[in-house]
Amino acid sequence: QAACSAQASVRGTGRDTQQSVYPAPMADSVEVSPFGLSKPMPMETPFSAFGRLLIVCASGRHERGLLPEKAGSSDQSACGSRGVGRNGKAFSQVAQAGFPTLMDLTEGPYLSLAMFLDSRDLCNTDVACRPLRDLNRAQGGPWCMLGWRTFYGLELDGDSVFEPSVEGRMLGMPCSRKQARVDWKGRYARFLSQVVMFRAPFGSADITDVQQPDEIAYLQCRLRTDLLALAPESSVYLEIEVLANPDNVSLAVVDFEDGGCSSVTFSPDTGAVIRERKVCESPRKVQGSYIQPLPTITPDQGFEGSLGLLLRGGHIAFYRRHAVRSKPDTDAEPEEPSPWESTGFVTDLSWAEGKRLTPCLAFRNEGRYRVSAVSVVSQPPLAPQRTAMAYDEASWSSLNWDADQELEDL
């Protein structure tokens, strides 16, 4: 169907596809190997522009016979308007013959096709053709739309959402004209690297040294609950990898950014989910409750493996996958990781204030850890179910904390 659509778009330009051939027979398809293009396989019809685009994306570089050969300066585009060879004769011959080129796809069909390309395919297209590279980076182009889909519902520290003008249109706010000058490929790369970074004092996607008890490591990204509410099928999934854990590490989400004082925490070793709200700063008092949707594991050692947090449709679910280790002082190979487990959806967002939630890690004691933020994507490893007992308040056990009472007990 895509090939038919590409041929139809060429017909729309006024060309007769039956006459758009070179004087000499040409190959219509090629064998693609890991090393590029190999021996052509003769066919009755020549390359279509869409077929050329697919091969360019697959090879990631200019191939002989795929596009008109370039000559002269090294910075000349393979499909630019300056032509190739002496006085652009090679390109002119192609145009006069009516043979479709990559540039035939830029006005409409290419933009539709490019929406199905991932970041690797777009990078290959950028390398193959300078005009397509410029088109890819433009406002509303493929890099802009890929970033919007990938990072929807996320916001960076000191910045905003990936595509602020889309946010403005969805929330009824005015948009800035400066967005037209954004390098969307560069913005995509920036978001990709920084959504998994922790704030100072860590400043990295990896945490190896925790220097004080009760340390909290906040991620640089925030979850925008208002935007996710406008697209109920959209979701954000955060995954953390724990390679070394001398004590205890938990995954949490807090509403402190908009002036709240509440949190929801998942303890992977006990399988418990804890809700907490600070009711008094001095003396410090915290009201909390917990539920245990998953069984306890690793009772004598810190949890090691993978943790996950999912926000979808105004509800939160947590994930864990325990990495079973071989016992010390043995030659036994490490066992395969256990399968993914999920708490299911255990809470809505009624506890949170504002429209921003911040994911974070809570470390109980100082020590040498090896923890990394692996990815922030849209889909979890398995689809969660709604945990019915979690939405029954009678199933939650009280877990209040009072600093004065703790001192009296001591």
C-alpha positions as CSV (number, residue, x, y, z in Angstrom):
1,Q,0.0,0.0,0.0
2,A,2.8,2.4,0.8
3,A,4.4,1.7,-2.5
4,C,1.1,2.4,-4.3
5,S,0.8,5.6,-2.4
6,A,4.3,6.7,-3.4
7,Q,3.5,5.9,-7.0
8,A,0.2,7.8,-6.8
9,S,2.0,10.9,-5.4
10,V,4.4,10.8,-8.4
11,R,1.4,10.6,-10.8
12,G,0.0,13.7,-9.0
13,T,3.1,15.7,-10.1
14,G,2.0,15.3,-13.8
15,R,4.5,12.6,-14.6
16,D,3.6,9.5,-16.5
17,T,5.1,6.7,-14.5
18,Q,5.1,4.4,-17.5
19,Q,7.5,6.8,-19.3
20,S,9.7,7.7,-16.3
21,V,12.6,5.4,-17.1
22,Y,16.2,5.7,-18.1
23,P,17.1,5.0,-21.7
24,A,19.1,2.0,-20.4
25,P,17.6,-0.8,-18.2
26,M,18.0,-0.3,-14.5
27,A,17.5,-2.5,-11.4
28,D,14.3,-2.0,-9.4
29,S,15.4,-3.8,-6.3
30,V,18.7,-4.8,-4.7
31,E,19.9,-7.3,-2.1
32,V,20.7,-5.5,1.2
33,S,23.5,-6.9,3.3
34,P,25.1,-5.7,6.5
35,F,27.8,-4.1,4.4
36,G,25.4,-2.1,2.2
37,L,24.1,-2.8,-1.3
38,S,25.1,-5.8,-3.3
39,K,24.4,-7.2,-6.7
40,P,21.3,-5.6,-8.4
41,M,18.4,-7.9,-9.3
42,P,16.9,-6.9,-12.7
43,M,13.2,-6.0,-12.7
44,E,10.8,-4.7,-15.2
45,T,10.4,-1.2,-13.6
46,P,13.0,1.2,-12.1
47,F,13.2,2.4,-8.5
48,S,10.4,4.5,-7.2
49,A,11.2,7.5,-5.0
50,F,9.8,5.6,-2.0
51,G,11.9,2.6,-2.7
52,R,15.0,4.8,-2.8
53,L,14.1,6.4,0.5
54,L,13.8,3.0,2.2
55,I,17.2,1.9,0.9
56,V,18.8,5.2,2.0
57,C,17.4,4.7,5.5
58,A,18.6,1.1,5.6
59,S,22.1,1.9,4.4
60,G,22.7,5.2,6.2
61,R,25.1,6.4,3.5
62,H,25.3,7.3,-0.1
63,E,25.4,4.2,-2.3
64,R,26.6,4.1,-5.9
65,G,23.6,4.0,-8.3
66,L,21.1,4.8,-5.6
67,L,21.3,8.6,-6.0
68,P,22.9,10.8,-8.7
69,E,26.6,10.9,-8.1
70,K,28.0,14.0,-6.5
71,A,31.1,15.8,-7.7
72,G,33.1,18.9,-6.7
73,S,33.1,20.1,-3.1
74,S,32.7,17.5,-0.4
75,D,29.9,19.4,1.4
76,Q,27.5,19.2,-1.6
77,S,24.2,17.4,-0.8
78,A,23.6,14.1,-2.6
79,C,20.1,15.2,-3.6
80,G,20.5,19.0,-3.5
81,S,19.4,21.4,-6.1
82,R,22.9,22.4,-7.2
83,G,23.2,19.2,-9.3
84,V,26.2,16.9,-9.9
85,G,28.9,16.5,-12.4
86,R,29.9,19.3,-14.8
87,N,27.1,22.0,-14.9
88,G,24.8,19.6,-13.1
89,K,24.3,17.4,-16.2
90,A,23.8,14.2,-14.3
91,F,21.0,15.6,-12.2
92,S,19.5,17.3,-15.2
93,Q,19.4,14.1,-17.2
94,V,17.5,12.4,-14.3
95,A,15.0,15.2,-14.1
96,Q,14.5,15.3,-17.9
97,A,13.9,11.6,-18.0
98,G,11.1,12.1,-15.5
99,F,12.7,9.7,-13.1
100,P,11.5,10.3,-9.4
101,T,14.1,11.3,-6.9
102,L,14.1,11.7,-3.1
103,M,13.2,15.3,-3.4
104,D,9.9,14.3,-5.0
105,L,8.8,13.1,-1.6
106,T,9.4,16.3,0.4
107,E,6.1,18.0,-0.3
108,G,3.7,15.9,1.7
109,P,4.3,12.1,1.2
110,Y,7.7,12.2,2.8
111,L,6.4,13.9,6.0
112,S,3.7,11.2,6.3
113,L,6.2,8.4,5.8
114,A,8.7,9.9,8.2
115,M,6.3,9.8,11.0
116,F,6.8,6.0,11.1
117,L,10.6,6.3,11.3
118,D,12.4,6.0,14.6
119,S,15.5,8.0,15.7
120,R,17.9,5.7,14.0
121,D,16.1,5.8,10.7
122,L,15.9,9.6,10.9
123,C,19.6,9.8,11.6
124,N,20.3,7.7,8.5
125,T,18.0,10.0,6.4
126,D,19.9,13.1,7.8
127,V,23.2,11.6,6.6
128,A,21.9,10.7,3.2
129,C,20.3,14.0,2.1
130,R,20.9,17.5,3.3
131,P,17.4,18.9,2.3
132,L,15.7,16.1,4.1
133,R,17.9,16.7,7.1
134,D,16.8,20.3,7.2
135,L,13.2,19.2,6.7
136,N,13.5,16.7,9.5
137,R,14.7,19.4,12.0
138,A,12.0,21.9,11.1
139,Q,9.1,22.9,13.3
140,G,6.4,20.2,13.0
141,G,8.9,17.9,11.2
142,P,9.8,14.3,12.0
143,W,12.2,15.1,14.9
144,C,9.7,17.4,16.4
145,M,6.9,14.9,16.3
146,L,9.1,12.0,17.4
147,G,10.1,13.9,20.5
148,W,6.6,15.0,21.2
149,R,5.4,11.3,21.1
150,T,8.4,10.0,23.1
151,F,8.5,12.6,25.8
152,Y,4.8,13.4,26.1
153,G,3.9,14.2,29.7
154,L,7.5,14.9,30.8
155,E,9.1,18.1,31.8
156,L,12.7,19.0,32.4
157,D,14.2,21.1,35.2
158,G,14.9,24.6,34.0
159,D,12.9,24.0,30.8
160,S,9.4,22.9,29.9
161,V,7.8,20.0,28.0
162,F,9.4,18.9,24.8
163,E,7.0,20.9,22.5
164,P,5.7,23.9,24.4
165,S,3.5,25.1,21.5
166,V,1.5,21.8,21.6
167,E,1.1,22.2,25.4
168,G,-0.2,25.7,24.8
169,R,-2.7,24.6,22.2
170,M,-3.9,21.7,24.4
171,L,-4.3,23.9,27.5
172,G,-5.5,27.0,25.7
173,M,-2.4,29.2,26.3
174,P,-0.7,31.5,23.8
175,C,2.3,30.1,21.9
176,S,5.7,31.7,21.1
177,R,6.9,32.3,17.6
178,K,10.5,31.4,18.7
179,Q,9.6,27.7,18.4
180,A,10.1,27.9,14.7
181,R,13.8,28.4,15.2
182,V,14.4,25.4,17.4
183,D,16.7,22.6,16.3
184,W,14.4,19.7,17.1
185,K,17.0,17.0,16.6
186,G,19.2,18.7,19.1
187,R,16.3,19.1,21.5
188,Y,15.5,15.5,21.1
189,A,19.1,14.5,22.0
190,R,19.0,16.8,25.0
191,F,15.8,15.4,26.4
192,L,16.9,11.8,25.7
193,S,20.1,12.3,27.8
194,Q,18.6,14.4,30.6
195,V,15.3,12.7,31.5
196,V,17.3,10.0,33.2
197,M,19.7,12.3,35.1
198,F,19.5,12.9,38.8
199,R,19.7,16.4,40.3
200,A,22.6,17.7,42.3
201,P,24.6,16.5,44.2
202,F,24.6,13.5,41.9
203,G,24.3,15.2,38.5
204,S,24.4,11.9,36.6
205,A,22.3,9.0,35.6
206,D,24.3,6.8,37.9
207,I,24.6,6.9,41.7
208,T,27.6,5.1,43.3
209,D,28.1,6.9,46.6
210,V,25.5,8.0,49.2
211,Q,27.1,10.0,51.9
212,Q,24.4,10.5,54.5
213,P,21.4,8.6,55.9
214,D,17.9,9.2,54.5
215,E,19.3,10.7,51.3
216,I,16.8,11.5,48.5
217,A,17.9,11.5,44.9
218,Y,15.4,13.4,42.6
219,L,15.3,13.0,38.9
220,Q,15.6,16.0,36.6
221,C,12.3,15.1,34.9
222,R,8.8,15.7,36.2
223,L,5.5,14.0,35.3
224,R,2.9,16.4,34.1
225,T,-0.4,15.0,35.3
226,D,-2.5,17.7,33.6
227,L,-1.2,16.8,30.1
228,L,-1.5,13.0,30.7
229,A,-5.1,13.6,31.8
230,L,-5.8,15.1,28.4
231,A,-4.7,11.9,26.7
232,P,-5.9,9.0,29.0
233,E,-4.2,6.4,26.8
234,S,-0.8,8.0,27.2
235,S,1.5,6.8,29.9
236,V,5.0,7.4,31.3
237,Y,7.1,4.4,32.5
238,L,10.4,5.0,34.5
239,E,12.8,2.1,35.0
240,I,15.7,2.0,37.6
241,E,18.4,-0.6,37.7
242,V,20.0,-1.5,41.1
243,L,23.3,-3.4,40.7
244,A,24.6,-3.0,44.3
245,N,22.6,-2.3,47.4
246,P,24.3,-2.5,50.8
247,D,21.2,-1.5,52.7
248,N,17.8,-0.3,51.4
249,V,16.6,1.7,48.4
250,S,13.0,2.6,47.5
251,L,11.3,4.2,44.5
252,A,8.9,7.1,45.2
253,V,7.0,9.9,43.5
254,V,6.4,13.2,45.4
255,D,4.3,16.4,44.8
256,F,6.8,18.8,46.4
257,E,7.3,20.8,43.2
258,D,3.9,22.5,43.4
259,G,3.9,23.1,47.1
260,G,2.6,19.7,48.3
261,C,3.9,17.6,51.1
262,S,2.9,14.0,50.1
263,S,4.5,11.0,48.6
264,V,3.9,7.4,47.4
265,T,6.8,5.0,47.9
266,F,7.4,1.4,46.7
267,S,9.7,-0.8,48.8
268,P,10.9,-3.6,46.4
269,D,12.2,-5.9,49.1
270,T,9.0,-5.9,51.2
271,G,6.6,-5.5,48.2
272,A,4.8,-2.7,50.1
273,V,3.4,0.6,48.9
274,I,3.4,3.5,51.4
275,R,1.5,6.7,51.3
276,E,2.8,9.6,53.5
277,R,1.8,13.2,54.2
278,K,3.7,15.6,56.4
279,V,1.2,17.3,58.7
280,C,3.7,19.3,60.8
281,E,7.2,20.5,60.2
282,S,8.2,21.2,63.8
283,P,7.8,19.0,65.7
284,R,7.9,16.7,62.6
285,K,4.7,14.6,62.2
286,V,3.9,12.3,59.3
287,Q,0.6,10.5,58.7
288,G,0.9,7.4,56.6
289,S,-0.6,4.1,55.6
290,Y,0.7,1.1,53.7
291,I,-0.5,-1.9,51.7
292,Q,1.4,-5.0,50.6
293,P,0.4,-6.2,47.1
294,L,3.6,-8.2,46.6
295,P,5.3,-10.7,48.9
296,T,8.5,-10.0,50.7
297,I,11.8,-11.1,49.1
298,T,15.5,-10.8,50.0
299,P,14.8,-10.6,53.8
300,D,18.5,-10.7,54.7
301,Q,20.0,-8.5,52.0
302,G,19.2,-5.4,50.0
303,F,17.1,-5.7,46.8
304,E,19.1,-5.9,43.6
305,G,17.4,-5.9,40.2
306,S,15.1,-3.6,38.3
307,L,12.4,-1.2,39.6
308,G,9.6,0.5,37.6
309,L,7.0,3.2,38.0
310,L,4.1,3.7,35.7
311,L,1.7,6.6,35.5
312,R,-1.3,6.1,33.2
313,G,-4.9,7.4,33.3
314,G,-4.4,9.1,36.6
315,H,-3.3,5.9,38.4
316,I,0.1,4.6,39.6
317,A,1.6,1.1,39.4
318,F,5.0,-0.2,40.5
319,Y,7.2,-3.0,39.1
320,R,10.1,-5.1,40.2
321,R,12.3,-7.8,38.8
322,H,14.7,-9.5,41.3
323,A,18.2,-10.3,40.0
324,V,19.0,-13.6,41.7
325,R,22.7,-13.7,42.6
326,S,24.9,-16.6,43.2
327,K,26.1,-17.1,46.7
328,P,29.5,-15.6,47.7
329,D,32.6,-17.8,47.6
330,T,31.0,-20.2,45.1
331,D,31.8,-20.9,41.5
332,A,28.1,-21.1,40.6
333,E,27.0,-18.9,37.7
334,P,24.4,-16.2,38.4
335,E,20.8,-17.4,37.9
336,E,18.5,-15.8,35.4
337,P,16.5,-12.8,36.7
338,S,13.1,-13.5,38.0
339,P,10.1,-12.5,35.9
340,W,8.6,-9.0,36.2
341,E,6.1,-8.5,38.9
342,S,3.7,-5.6,39.3
343,T,1.7,-4.2,42.2
344,G,-1.0,-3.3,39.7
345,F,-2.6,0.1,39.9
346,V,-2.6,0.8,43.6
347,T,-3.5,4.5,43.9
348,D,-5.0,7.4,42.0
349,L,-3.7,11.0,42.2
350,S,-6.2,12.3,44.8
351,W,-3.3,12.6,47.3
352,A,-1.2,14.9,45.1
353,E,-1.3,18.7,44.9
354,G,-0.6,20.6,41.7
355,K,0.1,19.2,38.3
356,R,3.8,18.1,38.7
357,L,5.1,14.9,40.2
358,T,8.8,14.2,40.7
359,P,10.2,10.6,40.7
360,C,13.0,10.0,43.2
361,L,15.0,7.3,45.1
362,A,15.1,7.1,48.8
363,F,18.2,5.6,50.5
364,R,17.9,4.6,54.1
365,N,21.7,4.6,55.0
366,E,24.9,5.8,53.4
367,G,27.1,3.5,51.5
368,R,28.5,2.4,48.2
369,Y,25.6,1.8,45.9
370,R,25.3,1.1,42.1
371,V,22.0,2.5,40.9
372,S,21.2,3.8,37.4
373,A,18.1,5.4,35.8
374,V,17.8,3.2,32.7
375,S,15.0,4.7,30.7
376,V,11.9,6.8,30.6
377,V,9.5,5.4,28.0
378,S,5.8,5.1,27.4
379,Q,5.2,1.4,27.8
380,P,5.9,-0.9,30.8
381,P,7.2,-4.5,30.5
382,L,3.8,-5.9,31.2
383,A,0.3,-4.5,31.4
384,P,-0.9,-3.9,35.0
385,Q,-4.3,-4.7,36.4
386,R,-6.3,-2.7,38.9
387,T,-5.6,-4.0,42.4
388,A,-9.1,-3.9,43.9
389,M,-8.1,-4.0,47.6
390,A,-5.8,-1.0,47.1
391,Y,-8.9,1.2,46.4
392,D,-10.5,0.0,49.6
393,E,-9.3,2.3,52.4
394,A,-10.0,-0.5,54.9
395,S,-7.1,-2.5,53.3
396,W,-4.5,0.1,54.2
397,S,-2.8,-0.1,57.6
398,S,-1.9,3.0,59.6
399,L,1.8,4.1,59.6
400,N,2.1,7.4,61.5
401,W,5.4,8.9,62.7
402,D,5.9,11.5,65.4
403,A,9.3,12.8,66.2
404,D,8.4,13.7,69.8
405,Q,7.0,10.2,70.4
406,E,10.1,8.7,69.0
407,L,12.3,10.7,71.4
408,E,10.1,9.6,74.4
409,D,10.4,5.9,73.3
410,L,14.2,6.3,73.2
